[in-house]
């Protein structure tokens, strides 16, 4: 299998790039609603609420904040090792990387800027003229929107979904697992492991390159 088979690499954020805590829980700790966030995220994992419900509850706590404020709160969030090295290795071989997440798009964009990804998905909040979040959801984004987000990127780049691989950890990744050419469950839940082509437990993102067919990665 030739390395040129893969034209785009996708990575989930919470539970995949970010470890031990979701971005929502981490930010809620700073904003004072961590218990409510933990409760609604458990409900989402159980399938009793939607990501739109999570966004509506969480979003109002960002009222009056700016993207820069949020970026500062993310400085100490725990992440998997070797993100820059992994994204850089892929980029050198002509494979750009994108974040495909249900976390806020402005949160994903912080990671995009820091680690070399080209774009991020996610729900959005309205922003006022002064650059501050209003607390109102502007656009929702669900797990079923993940394939459409990647399909749009593929269309702009003239590539097929079969030339894309996705790395994720939970049930929100399953629709995209089913749509792309290859899928990796990284430190995943039972549902993700059962749905992915390969499962991996590791503290280093570089290990994804080891299990991807055709990449021939050597550290």
C-alpha positions in Angstrom: 0.0 0.0 0.0 1.4 3.4 -1.0 1.7 6.2 1.4 -0.2 8.5 -1.1 -3.4 6.6 -0.3 -3.9 8.9 2.7 -4.6 12.5 1.8 -6.2 13.8 5.1 -5.8 12.8 8.8 -8.6 13.5 11.2 -8.4 13.5 15.0 -11.0 13.9 17.7 -10.3 16.3 20.5 -11.8 15.2 23.9 -10.5 11.8 25.0 -8.1 11.6 22.0 -5.8 14.6 21.9 -7.0 15.8 25.3 -6.5 13.2 28.1 -8.2 12.5 31.4 -10.7 15.4 31.2 -12.8 16.9 28.5 -12.2 20.5 27.3 -15.7 21.3 28.5 -15.0 20.0 32.0 -11.6 21.7 32.1 -13.1 25.1 31.1 -16.1 24.6 33.4 -13.6 24.3 36.3 -12.4 27.8 35.5 -16.0 29.1 34.9 -17.6 27.5 38.0 -20.0 25.0 36.6 -17.9 21.8 36.6 -20.5 19.7 38.4 -23.3 20.6 36.0 -20.9 19.9 33.0 -19.9 16.5 34.3 -23.5 15.6 34.8 -24.7 16.6 31.3 -21.6 14.9 29.7 -22.5 11.7 31.5 -26.0 12.0 30.1 -24.7 12.6 26.6 -22.5 9.5 26.9 -25.5 7.5 28.0 -27.5 8.8 25.0 -30.2 10.6 27.0 -29.3 14.1 25.8 -27.9 15.5 22.6 -24.8 17.6 22.0 -27.2 20.5 21.3 -28.4 20.1 24.9 -24.8 20.2 26.1 -24.0 23.3 24.1 -27.1 25.2 25.2 -26.3 24.6 28.9 -22.6 25.2 28.6 -22.7 28.1 26.2 -24.3 30.6 28.5 -21.3 30.4 30.9 -19.0 32.0 28.2 -21.0 35.2 28.0 -18.7 38.2 28.1 -15.5 36.1 27.5 -13.3 36.3 24.4 -11.5 33.6 22.5 -8.2 34.8 24.0 -9.7 34.4 27.5 -10.6 30.8 26.6 -7.1 30.1 25.1 -5.5 31.2 28.4 -7.7 28.8 30.3 -6.5 25.9 28.1 -2.8 26.5 28.8 -2.7 23.8 31.5 -5.0 21.2 30.0 -3.5 17.7 29.8 -2.8 16.4 26.3 -1.5 13.3 24.7 2.3 13.2 24.0 3.8 14.0 20.7 1.0 15.9 19.0 3.3 18.4 17.2 5.6 15.6 16.1 2.8 13.5 14.7 1.1 16.4 12.9 4.5 17.5 11.5 5.5 14.0 10.3 2.2 13.8 8.4 2.5 17.3 7.0 6.0 16.5 5.7 4.5 13.7 3.6 1.7 15.8 2.2 -1.0 14.7 4.7 -2.7 17.7 6.5 -4.4 17.1 9.8 -7.8 18.3 11.0 -9.6 18.3 14.3 -13.1 16.8 14.0 -14.8 17.3 17.4 -18.1 18.1 19.1 -16.3 20.5 21.4 -16.7 24.2 20.7 -15.1 25.2 17.4 -13.3 28.1 19.1 -11.8 25.6 21.5 -10.7 23.4 18.6 -9.2 26.4 16.8 -7.0 27.0 19.8 -5.5 23.5 19.3 -5.4 24.1 15.6 -3.2 27.2 16.1 -1.0 25.5 18.7 -0.3 22.2 17.1 -0.4 22.7 13.3 -3.8 21.4 12.3 -5.5 23.0 9.4 -9.1 23.3 10.7 -11.6 22.3 13.4 -15.2 21.5 13.5 -17.6 22.0 16.4 -20.6 24.1 17.5 -20.2 27.9 17.6 -21.3 30.7 19.9 -22.5 34.1 18.7 -19.9 36.8 19.0 -20.7 40.5 19.6 -19.2 43.5 18.0 -16.7 43.7 20.8 -15.4 40.2 20.2 -17.1 38.8 23.3 -19.3 35.7 23.3 -23.0 36.3 23.8 -23.6 32.9 25.5 -26.1 32.0 22.7 -25.4 29.0 20.4 -25.0 30.2 16.8 -24.7 26.8 15.2 -25.1 23.3 16.6 -22.8 20.4 15.6 -23.5 16.7 16.3 -21.8 13.4 15.7 -23.8 13.0 12.5 -22.3 16.2 11.2 -18.7 14.9 11.5 -18.8 13.1 8.1 -20.4 16.1 6.4 -17.7 18.4 7.8 -14.9 16.1 6.5 -16.8 15.5 3.2 -16.8 19.3 2.7 -13.0 19.5 3.3 -12.5 16.6 0.9 -14.6 18.3 -1.8 -12.5 21.5 -1.5 -9.3 19.4 -1.9 -10.5 17.1 -4.6 -10.0 13.9 -2.5 -12.2 11.0 -1.5 -13.4 10.0 1.9 -11.6 6.7 1.2 -8.3 8.6 1.3 -9.0 9.9 4.9 -8.4 8.2 8.2 -9.9 9.2 11.6 -8.6 8.8 15.1 -11.2 8.9 17.9 -12.2 7.5 21.2 -16.0 7.4 21.7 -19.4 6.9 20.2 -19.4 10.4 18.7 -16.7 9.2 16.4 -18.5 6.1 15.0 -20.4 7.9 12.1 -17.0 9.2 10.9 -15.4 5.8 11.5 -18.0 4.3 9.2 -17.4 6.9 6.5 -13.7 7.1 6.0 -11.0 4.8 4.6 -9.5 3.7 8.0 -10.3 4.2 11.6 -8.3 4.0 14.9 -9.9 3.9 18.3 -7.3 5.6 20.5 -7.7 4.9 24.3 -11.3 4.3 23.3 -14.5 3.2 24.8 -15.9 -0.2 24.2 -18.2 1.2 21.5 -15.4 2.9 19.7 -13.1 -0.1 19.9 -15.8 -2.4 18.4 -16.4 0.1 15.5 -12.8 0.9 14.6 -10.6 -1.0 12.2 -7.8 -1.1 14.9 -7.7 -0.2 18.6 -4.7 1.3 20.4 -3.8 2.1 24.0 -1.0 4.6 24.3 0.3 7.8 25.8 1.9 8.9 22.5 0.1 10.1 19.4 3.0 8.8 17.3 1.9 5.3 17.9 -1.1 6.0 15.6 1.4 6.2 12.7 2.8 2.8 13.6 -0.6 1.1 13.2 -1.7 2.9 10.0 -1.3 0.8 6.9 1.0 2.3 4.3 2.7 5.0 6.5 5.9 3.0 7.2 6.6 5.1 10.2 10.0 4.6 12.0 10.9 6.7 15.1 
